[in-house]
Amino acid sequence: MKSIIVIGAQWGDEGKGKIVDIYSEFADTVVRSTGGNNAGHTLVVKGDKFIFHLIPSGILHPGKRCVIANGVVVDPKVLLAEIGRLKERGYLKDDGQLKVGFLANIIMPYHVVLDRAREEKLGNRKIGTTARGIGPCYEDKVARTGIRACELVQPDTFAEKLRASLELKNFLFKNYYGAGEVPFQATLDEYLEYGERLKPYLMDTSGFLNEEFKRGAKVLFEGAQGTLLDIDHGTYPFVTSSNTTAGGACTGSGVPPTKIGGVIGVSKAYATRVGGGPFPTELFDEEGQGIRDRGNEYGSTTGRPRRCGWFDAPVIRYANRLNGLSGVALTKLDVLSGLPRVKICVAYEIGGVRRDEVPLSLAEFEQAKPVYEQAEGWKEDISAAKEFGDLPKAAQKYVRLLEEVAGVEVSLVSVGPERNQTIVRRNPFRA
């Protein structure tokens, strides 16, 4: 296949960064299409830890072209800091390796202030955002009042739009939220400087990607968050502000869906989520805390402890329905080692009735009780396994059971954080 989309098949934090890093070896170009710096990809390469928030993790591979497309909302301060850290560690020696969409909307300081103030105002009803300004930036984008990356290098246009935005935002901060106002001149000067520093990276990324297709390049699209956080199809309102599904990769990057060869959904061997919202298989006991600790389930963006639970097959079936999965990349199987038995949610019980599919109503989802099947656990350390046959029989049986109840082939199994702790059963670029 010439082009592959990698998306999260659960509620995000599935380990997409590592999977993208592995598949990047076979790709020419890696694209980030949606979301913002509320996403965090953690990679361990030869013992070195890397955390990415905006730049595609393919940047660690020499010669790979990496694109931050128009559908991403970009905090220039965060992006420039990420670029700086990469350069300090000997990466991104050629600025031409990174492309940033002219039309990407920019996260401004007032977006961050609004995000935090709104969550505080909601109190117990808060969504649980990362308070990075993502939602408010997307709101301005949809309201057609947003500021785009190209306008950071157009001083007069930028000043006019900034003044108009601050007039409304500062009124809200002062009179409704009781928050401090955002100054005009200091913000103008700061962001014009960011624009000059980002200028070498700005380009028509949609045009670039379509030219890549014409020359026969292999393109890998890197998803952010997860399917159940999609603004249209997720557990609304406990979702992110963009389309996290495969279709969002096309609209966010400006490429036709006819160019996509396959979609890989990334799923943990169990389930996690952060923030509020329904989570039927959530564990509140020592077993859940043990999974959290062994899996280091703390957000790479916020440090927040993740809610942990058993594998939820209806969620993966739903992800398959929305994305047309070619396969599942199963991560963190090693975290389950040592458990005497493991559980798999195969359906829900809602109001005394068995339901095999994810309920679309939030009220019903919140009432869903998991229907479990139980499988034998394994005691062995599996972190050195290189082939599927190296896994203990119980671990192999667990993976096959996941395939059966989810209805999707497991094409990759991750048994540790390092690149080489991966069992590739089928390479989508060679399928």
N, C-alpha and C positions, 0 to 999 in steps of 0.2 A: 504494500500500500504506500502511496505517495504522501498522504496526509492523515494525521491521527489527532483526535481530541482526547485529552485526559481530563476527566472531571471527577469531582467528589460524588460518591454515590450515597452518602449519609448526610450528616449535619456539619460537614467540614472537618478539618484537622485529621483527615484520613491518612496523611503521609504522601500527598501528591508531589511534594517537592522531590522526594527521593525517586519516585517513579519517573517523573519528568527528567531528572538527572540521568537515570539509567537509559531511557529511550532517546535522550539527546545525543548519545553516542552515534545513533543511526540516522539522525536528522541533520538537515543543513541549517534550518531556521527554526527558532523557538519563539512562540507568541503568547503574550499575556493579553487577554481580550476584555476582561471585565473586572469589577471590584476596585479596591484601593489598598491602602496600607493597613486595612483591618485584617488582611490575610497575612499569614506568616508561614514560610516554608523553611524547615530546619533540615540541614544536610550534614552528614559526617563523612568527610573524605580524607582517608589516610590519617584518621585520628583528629583532624581539624574540623571544628564546628562552624557552620555558616548559617546565618539566618537572613532570609530574603523577605522583603515586604512588597516590593514593586518589580524589581528586575527579575526576569525569568531565570530559573536556576540553571538553565543551559549555559549561562555565561561562564561557568567553570570549565567548560570544554573549549579548548583553543580553536579559533576560527569559526565558531558558530555565531550566526547573526541572531540577535535577540531583539524582539519588538515589544514595546509597550503601546498597544493600539488605542484607537480613539475611544473605545468603550470603557477604558480605565479612567478613574478619577485620580488625579496625580497631586500629591502634596510635594511641591518642588523641594522644600527643605529636607524632607525625608529621602527623596530620590537622590539629591546631591550628596547627602551623607552616606547613602548606600554606595554610590559611585566612588566616593572618597575611600571608604573602607576596602572596597575591592582593589583599588589601585595600590593602596598601602600593602596589600597582601600579594601583589604581583599579578593581579588579573586586570582585564579590560585595558591592556596596553594600547590597543587601537580603538579610538573613540568611534570609528566606523562600525564597530561590532554591535553597538547599541543604537536603536532607532526609537524615537518617541513621537507619537502621533500629534500632528499639528492641531487636530481637532479635539484632543483629550481635554476634558473639563478639569479645572484647577481647584483644589481644595484651598480655601482661604482661611485666615484666622477666625473670621466670624462664623464659619461653618463649625469649627471645633468648639467655640464658645457656645453656640446654639445647641450642639449635640449634648454637651455636658449639662447645660442649664435645663434642657428639656427632660433629660433623664432624672435630674434632681427634682423637678417639678412633678414628675409622674410618681415618685416615691415607690410604693410597693407594686405599682402597675408598670414599672419601667420595663423596656424591651431587653435590656442587657447588652447595649451596643458597646463597641470598643472605645467610644468617645473620641474617635479620630476625625469626625466631621464628614464621614462618608455619606450618610443619609441626607443631611442638609445640602451637600454638594449635588447629589443626584436630584434633589427637589428643585434646586435652581436650574439644573439642566433641563428638566421636564417643563419647568415654567418659562423656559427660554430666556432666563436672566443670568445664566452662568457665564463664567469667564473661561475662555479656552487658551490652550498653551500658546497658540500663535499670537494671541493678544498680549502676551507678556513681552513680546518684542515689537509691539506697536504702542508706544507710550501714550499717545493722545487717546486712542481707543480704550486702552486699559484704564487710564485715569477717569474717563467719562463713566465707564461701567462700574468701576470701583466706587466712585462717589454716589452713584444711584443706589448701589447695593447697601452701602453703609448708612444711607439716609433711613432706609427701612429697618435694617438690622439693629442699628443703634437705638432706634425708637423702641423696638421690642425689648432690647436688653435693659434699657433704663426704666421703661414704664410697665413692663410685665414680668420679666424674669429677675429684675434687681441685680443684674450683672453689669460689670464695667464695660464701657464703650470701647470700640476698636478705632484707633486713630487713623485718619486718612493719610497724611503725608508720610508718616513712618512706614505704613504698610505699602504705600506706593513705591517708595524708595527701595524697600527691602525686596519686593517682588519684581521690580524692574531689574534689579541686580541678579536675581535668580534666573530671569529670562535670558540675560546675556550669557550666563554660565551654561544654560541648557541649550542655547542656540545651535551648537554643533550637532546636537542629537535630533533636533526637530525635523520632521519630514512628513510627506504624504505616505503614511504607512499602508493604507489600503492599496495604493498604486504599487508600492514596493512589493507587497505580498502577491499581488496578481501577476507581477512580472516574475516573481520567484516560481510560481506555478508554470508559467510559460516556458521557463528554462528547464523545467523538470526537477526542481528542487524538492526535497522531502521536508515537509513542514509539520511541526509539532505544536499543537495549541494547548497551553497550560491553563487549566481551570482554576478558579478561586472559590473558596467556601465549598458548599455541597448542595446537592440537588434539593434536599428538604429545606434549604434556606433560600430557594428561588422566590423572587418577589411575586410571581404569578402562581406558582405551583407548590410552594412550600407551606410550612406551618404558620401561615399568616395570622397575626402580625409579627410573630417571633421569627423574622426572616431578615435577610440583608436587603439592600436596595437595588439590586441588579439581577439580571437573568443568569443564573449559575449553571444552567443546562447547556447541552451541546448546541442548541439553537442560538444561545447567547454568544457563543464563541464566534459564530458567523456574523451576526449583526455587529458585535463589538469590534471585530477586526476588519469588517468591510470586505469579506470574501463570500462567494456564492456557496450554498450548501452542496452543490453538485461537485465541488472540489474535495469534499471530505470522504476519506476512504474507510474510516472506522472510528469507533468511540470506545475508550477504555475507562471503566468506572473504578475508582479506587475506594476500597472498603477495608476497615480494620477487621480483624478476626473476632472482634467484639463490637461495641458501639460506644460513642461518646458524643456529647454536645456541650456547648457553653451557653450561658445566658438563660433566659426564660423559655417556656414553651413545653409542650408535651413530649414525654420520653418514656414510653411504656415499659421498656426493659431495665430502667434505671435501678441500680443497686445502692442501698443505703447502709449496708452492713460492712463488716470487716473484709468480706470478699471483694466488694466494690472498691474499698480503700486499697486493698492489696493490688488490684489491677491498676489503679491510679498510680501507685508508687512504682510498681515494676515497669509500667509503660511510660513513666515520667509524663503523666497526663496533666501538664500545666502549660497554659498558652504561651506560644513563642512571641506573640505580640503583646499580651497583657500580663502574663504570668498567672492568670486566674486558674484555679483547679477546675478540670473538666469533670462533668458528670459522666459516670461510667455505668455501662450495663451490658447485657448479653447481646449477641448478634441478633439483628432484627430482619428476618427474611422478607416480610411484606414491604419494608422500606427499599430493599434492593430490587424487588420485583417492580415497585413503583418507579425507581430510577431507571430500570430497564425499559419500562413503558415510555418514559419521557425522552430518553436519550438513545434508544436503540443500541444497547451495549454490545460490542463485539467480544468483550471479555471483562473479567474483574481482576484487578491487581489487589491481592489480599496482603495486607500489611500487619505487622506485629503479632504474627502467629506465636512467636517465641514468648510473648508476655503470658500466654495461657499455660506454659509449661509448669508443671508442679501441682496443678489443680486436680483433685481426685475425679472430678467430672465437670463437664462444660454443658451449658444449655444453649438452645437455639429457639428463638421465638418463630413459630411457623404460621401463626395467625393471631387474631385478637378476639376477645369476647367483649361485646358491647351491649349492655342491656340484656344480658343472657343469651345473645345470639352470636354465633361464630362468624367472624368476618375475615376473609383471606386477603383483603386489600386494604391499603391505607385509607382511612376515612377522610373525606375532604372537609368536613365540618370540624372546626377547632373544638367545639363542645364535645363531639363524639370522640375525637382523638384523645382528649383529656380524660375520658372515661374508659379508654381502652385498657383491658387487662391482657397481658401476654399469655398465649397458649404455647407451652414449651414442649420440645422434645429434648431428651437428655442423651449425651454421648459420653463415652469413657474418656477420661483425661489421660495425660502422659507425664511421666516424671523426668524424662531425659532432657538434657540441654540440647536444643536443636540449632543453636546459633552458627554451627560450623557446617550445616547441611548444604551441599552443592547441587544435589539432584533430588527430585521428588521422592525417589526410592530411598534416599538417606534418612527421611523422616521416620519416626516411630510409626508402627502400624496404626495406632490410635489417632495420631495426628493426620495421617493420610486419610483415614476414614472420616475424620471431622471435616476436612476440606471437601471430600467427595459429597458428604451430606449437605454442606453449604451449597454446593453446585446444584444438588437435586432440589432442595427446597426453594432456592432463589431462582432457578431456571436459567442460570448463566454460567458459562465455563470460567473457571479460575485459571487465568493464563499466566499469572506470576504470583509467587509467594515470597514475601519478605520475612526473614528470620532474624533480623537485627538492623541497626541503624546504618551500618557501613554499606557502601556500594556493593562490595563482594559478598555480602550476606543476603543474597537474592537468588531465588530459583526461578529462572525464566522457562516456563513450560511452552510458551508460544510467543514469538516476537512479532508484534503486529506490523512492523515495517517489512517483515519478510514473509508475511502470510500470503 
